[in-house]
Structure formats: C-alpha cells, structure tokens
Amino acid sequence: MLSFIQNIGRTALTFLSALGRLTLFSVIAVRWIFTPPYYWQQLLRQIIDIGYYSLPVVGLTTLFSGMVLALQSYTGFARFSAEDTVATVVVLSVTRELGPVLAGLMVAGRIGASMAAEIGTMRVTDQIDALDTLSTRPMQYLVAPRLLAGTICLPFLVLIGDVIGVFGGYIIGVFRLGFNPAIYLSRTLEYLEISDVTLGLIKAAVFGFLIALMGCYHGYHSGRGAEGVGRATTNAVVSASILILISNYLVTALFFGV
Amino acid sequence: MTATPKIELIGVTKTFGDNAVLKGIDLQVAAGESLVIIGTSGCGKSVTLKCLNGLITPDGGSIKIDGVEIFGGDRAAMEDLRRRFGMTFQFGALFDSLPIWENVTFRLRQRQKLTKAAARDIAVATVTDLGLAPHVIDQYPAELSGGMQKRVALARAIADKPEILLFDEPTSGLDPITGGVIDRLIIDAVQRLGATTVTISHDMASVRRIADKVAMVHNGVILWCGDVKDMDKSGVPEVHQFVHGLAEGPLTQTAAPAQQGRT
C-alpha cells in the first residue's frame, strides 16, 4: 500500500517537475522573442520552412477532408431530407474545426519532428554549446524565431486550408452530388460568419505556438546519440498532437456561443 | 612577486547526479602558455574545459581569468568573458545549416555590422591562412572531410582573435599526417595571436608537439602537472601507463559521466 502511494507521489512530482521545466522554458523563450537582437534571417528561414513547405501537405489534407465531409454529410442529411445544408455544414466544419485541427496535426508531424531532430542533433553534436561560446544565446537564436514563425504561419496555412477544404466540398457537391454551383456557393456563404473564421485562426495560432514549443523543448533537452534524438522527435510529435487536441477543446469552450 | 596566472582553477568541484566528476581541480596556466590536459575517458577533462568558459557551472571552487572570478557575475558578464575565448569541439560542432563563410564569421557578425562581402573576405583570409582553398567558404560542413572540418572549426575559433583558446581533442579521428598538420596550424595560430591555450588530447604525439605544460586528471583531481619534457620522468605510475598506452597498470577505464542541467 505504501509503495503504491509512493508511486503516485513520485509520478505526480515527476509530472509537476516536467511541467515546471516546460513552463520555465516557454517563459524564457517568449521573453527572447521581444528582446533584441532579432535574428531576422532565422525567422525568415523558419517562416519559409513552416509556412511555404507545409502548404502541399495542408492543402491535400484539407482538400480531401472537405470532399469526404461533403459525401458523409450528404449521406446523413439525406435521411431526413436536409441535403441542402451540406454546403453550410462543410464550411462551418472546415473553418471552425477541421481546418485548424487537421492542419495542426499535419504540421505537428512535419515541423515538430523536424525542429526536434534539428535542435536535438545540434545538442548532441555540441552545436548548441558552440553557439554559447560564440556569444549567442541558443534560446534567442534557435527557439524564439521558431516559436514566432509557428505562431505566425499556422493561421495563414489554416486560412488557405479553409479555402481549399471548402473548394473540395464544392467539387463533390457540384460534380458528384449534383448541386447547382450558384446555390452551393450561396449556401456556403449564407450562414458563415466572420467569427467562424477567426475562431479557427485563433486556434491555429495556439497550435502553431504549441507545435514549435514542443519541437524546440524536446530537441533542446534531447538525450545522447541517435536514440536520444529519435526519442526527442517522437516525444515532440506525440506531445504536440495531444496538446493540440486538448487546447482545441479549451479554445472552443472559451469561445463557445461566439 | 609572481605574475597573476592567466587562468587559475582552485578546488573546482562538479557532480552530476551521484557521480562526482571533479573533486577539487587545481590548475594554473600562465599567459601565452599551452596547457594540455590528459586522462582516461570519463575522468572529467571535458567538464573541466567547459567549466572554464562557463558552459558548465561548477558546484564549488573558484575559476579566475586574469585574477578575476568568472562565476558569480550576471549573464552579461559571462557573455563579455566568453568573447575572450575561442573554442573548438571534438567533432567540430560546425553549424550544419550555414555555409563555411557564415560559420567562420559567426561571432564577428554577431558583434559588429559586417557587409556580406566584408564577412566573406575575412572568411577567405582566415581559411586560406589555414591551408584551405578560398572556394571552400561557399560549401557546407557536411561537404567537407574531417580534416577540413577541423580546420574550419579552428578558423571559427580564431577569426576574432581571442585571448584564450580551448581545444577539445583537436586531432581525434584524423590520420597522423592530417593530425600533424592541424597541430602545426594550431601552433602557428596561437603564436600569431599570442593566446593562452588549454587543450584536451589523447594523442600523445600531438601532446608532445603542442604542449608547454601537461596536466593529468584522474579520479576528479589533478594527479600530475608539469613541463611536457618532464612527462616521461614523472615517476607517477598512472602517468607512465597513460603516456605509453599500456593496457596493464593502475588505470582502469571508467564510464563517461552523464551531464545534466541545461538551459
């Protein structure tokens, strides 16, 4: 019984300690975002990497999700003669939920992993120590630009993903399900409110920050050797994905009814 | 009255978890002197080197540069201090994502406004001094051989003319000829800069070439320290075994310590 309680206590302490380290890491990193010198070249490189090179994967994901959503919602709504709401369901689902979450999860897989692997490799090959010896703060040079780029880029990616996802629904609605194009478009816009889109973009910014934070944190504290970097990469993707799902609920609950 | 040592370590201790790596390191290095630290793997040589420029904070003891304690000040003071150091790492630690010219001029470009053309000119001058072709500056570290990477790492360390140079196994992984060339480049660069150097090395041929003074670390303390020419007649069995690479003797291999405490 005593060892059971000890285990619970040890687990709780380990969790709180990890949470404390992560919080401290986040606070330090965010502080460096606003402190000169600013590494514009690093920021630009990250924006291109996150924003530009993630476009194909986000575009494909949202395109097919929009298409599947149109088919599935048609199947369901046809059972109680509500087929004409397909366009509205597609646009609201994509902008409020599917766009940000799917884009976030895909970017977490792509960018979270690459950040953890890159920074982890820098850690195990002494490149982070080398930065220190060259009078450059690793948190400011490596972490701050990635956090900023992630927070900036995800909303843009999601915005483009929203358009592509809705377009996917339009293709299915018009060419497969036989909707009139003009009516489908008018249904798409009729019930869409600006707050639907902004909610999705707020989520995207939160997800972008969390993805970059997890990638940097696990890479920065990577263990030794290839195994350590591999574990850091896995942890970055898994923790970012879980945090995306948790924060998705929290942000949705916060803005519920808006 | 004796001159203040350039570098002075007094009773430096460091423990990682339950592993006491440094148990009281005492060392003095005079200005312009070349000290080489030797010892078996995991004995604390690299930890000592990293304590010297603040990459690792010791648990106890004192480290002074020009008689001034380096720990206890704020982060800015440590950064000022680091500007006086140049360091090369065992595996180069060149930045993979940057071309060679950006690697070599990295610190210069952090400290002063340099145009790209000026930085490239400095990089060309530095790498050619070290026997590399000028076109190398546009290549990336992964495109270079191990010997060339060591030269670039040396170029990066000396580009802004530091007072103190730290070398972590500068010839490890190199063939004897390339190792000899690197040693010659180090000696030339150090003489040109008038720098004080602390080097870690397992390569005894290299030690004999570059050292003025040798210190052997064992069990977290300095077991022997003396002039390089006295190394063979130290009378210390551990030094004798290490210098001659003997399998039998008082020294046994110890595991490298796990280092913790980042950020």
HADDOCK unambig.tbl for C-alpha pairs under 7 A between the chains (distance, minus, plus):
assign (segid A and resid 125 and name CA) (segid B and resid 91 and name CA) 6.96 0.50 0.50
assign (segid A and resid 125 and name CA) (segid B and resid 93 and name CA) 5.76 0.50 0.50
assign (segid A and resid 126 and name CA) (segid B and resid 93 and name CA) 5.36 0.50 0.50
assign (segid A and resid 127 and name CA) (segid B and resid 93 and name CA) 4.69 0.50 0.50
assign (segid A and resid 127 and name CA) (segid B and resid 94 and name CA) 6.48 0.50 0.50
assign (segid A and resid 127 and name CA) (segid B and resid 95 and name CA) 6.33 0.50 0.50
assign (segid A and resid 129 and name CA) (segid B and resid 55 and name CA) 6.89 0.50 0.50
assign (segid A and resid 130 and name CA) (segid B and resid 93 and name CA) 6.46 0.50 0.50
assign (segid A and resid 133 and name CA) (segid B and resid 82 and name CA) 6.05 0.50 0.50
assign (segid A and resid 133 and name CA) (segid B and resid 87 and name CA) 6.89 0.50 0.50
assign (segid A and resid 134 and name CA) (segid B and resid 107 and name CA) 5.29 0.50 0.50
assign (segid A and resid 135 and name CA) (segid B and resid 79 and name CA) 5.84 0.50 0.50
assign (segid A and resid 135 and name CA) (segid B and resid 82 and name CA) 6.40 0.50 0.50
assign (segid A and resid 135 and name CA) (segid B and resid 83 and name CA) 6.35 0.50 0.50
assign (segid A and resid 135 and name CA) (segid B and resid 107 and name CA) 6.72 0.50 0.50
